Amino acid sequence: MGRSETYGSTTALIPPSSSRSVQPDRFLERCLVLGNLFRLMKPDANKRLIANIVGSLSNAPKNIQERQVGHFLKADPAYGRGVDEGLAINVEHLVPQEPVLASD
């Protein structure tokens, strides 16, 4: 059993450290949710989101920047490319052909 932490009015269960790895299907589910949210947002909100992420990642090591851009690309290619361009790194090898979408 893990421990719990409270953030405002929300309590989150933190799993024990031995089970912290994210299951692949849960990761894709999170990508789907983030991609859907990105696509629902207005273009100016997307630009602000990308600018905030770029600002937060600008001092991170390059390997972490690339890994995060890869995650954003899986959520939505425009999302990932926006962060990639803002960080001025080239992650073309990470670009998926299609965003992660729910299957029918």
N, C-alpha and C positions, 0 to 999 in steps of 0.2 A: 504494500500500500504506500502511496506517495504522500507528500505533505500538501497542504493547501495554502494559498496566499490570497489575500483580499485586496482588490483594487477598487476603491470607491465602494459601490454597492455590489460588485461582482466578485465572486470567489472562484478561483481557478485551481483545479487539482494538478499538482506538479508530480509527474511520475518519478519513481526512483531512478537514479542515474543509470542503472543498468538497462532500463527500458526507454531511454530518451531518443533512440533512433526513430525517425519518421518512416512509417510504412509507405511503400511506393504508391499504393492506392490512395492513401490519405494525402500524400503530397500532390498527386494529380487532382484530387478533389479541391484542395486549397488553391491550386493554379486555376481551376475552373471558376471558383468563386471570385478570385482576384481579377481574372480576365473579364468576367461578366460585369463586375463593379466598374472596371476601367471603361468598358464599352458603354455603360449607362451614364457615365459622367459627361458633362459638357466639355467641349474642347478647351476652354480656358481653365477649367478645374483640372483637366489632365495635364496641362502645361505647368500649373502650380505644383501638382503632385510630383511630376518628374523633376522640377527644379528643387523641390525639398529633398527628394531622394538623392539627386546629384550632389547637393550640398552636404548631405550626411555621409555619402560614400567617398567624397573627394579626397579625404586623407587616409582612407583604408588602403591596405596593400592591394596591389594589382590583381592577385589571384582571388581575393575576396570580391573585388569589383566585378571580375569576369564571372564568378560563380553567381553573384546576385543578378547580373544582367541575364545570365542563362535562365534563372528562375522567372524573371520578368518576361523574357521571350516566350517561355512556355505558357504564361498567362495570356499574353497577347503580343504579337510581333511588333506592333506600333509602340507598345509600352516599353518593351526591351530596347528597341532601336532608339527611342527618345532618351532613355537613360544612357545607352551606349554613346550616343552623340554628345550628350552633356558631359560625360566623363572623358571624351576624346580618346577612347580605346577602340580597338578593332576586334570584334567578336563575331565576325561573319561565319566562322566555323560553328557557332552555336545556334544560328538562326534556324528555327523549325519552319517547315513549309506551311503549317496551319496552327492556329491557336488550339489549346485544349478545349474541346467542346463536349457537352454531355451527349452520351449516346442515347438513341431512342429506345 
